[in-house]
Amino acid sequence: MTTPVSSIGSTTPAPAAAGGGDGGLRKAAEAFEAVILRQLMSSMRQAKLGDDIFGSSATDNFREMADARTADSIAAMRQFGIADMVERQFRGLGNATGFKGGDAQ
């Protein structure tokens, strides 16, 4: 006998199945922090003080990949606090019935 499709999805809660819940919010906040850190590192790389004697497009590509990996690692350590602030902000919005943002109404 086959199981109806409607009863298959009923065993898992909707937020967890959709990638939500605490783990999903934490991962999204860390990913956002990693994006910010990548942009920061990219800006620092653009502010060169001298010419790169070994510079090439391949070197630039590998440097960008290394910077992205470094940004992901730093974000996972949560040392900057950006992910924590984003997570707190969205947890507050999830518990509220409406938007409670400052003076803008």
LINSULJO-V145435 format. One line per field, one symbol per residue. ss: DSSP state (A for helix, B for strand, O for the rest). burial: 1 if it has 9 or more other ideal C-beta (glycine too) atoms within 8 Angstrom, else 0. Layout:
BEGIN
ss=???
burial=???
END
This chain:
BEGIN
ss=OOOOAAAAAAAOOAAAAOOOAAAAAAAAAAAAAAAAAAAAAAAAAAOOOOOOOOOOAAAAAAAAAAAAAAAAAAAAAOOOOAAAAAAAAAAAAAAOOOOOOOOOO
burial=000000000000000100001001110111111111110011001000000000000011001100110111011001010111011001110000000000000
END
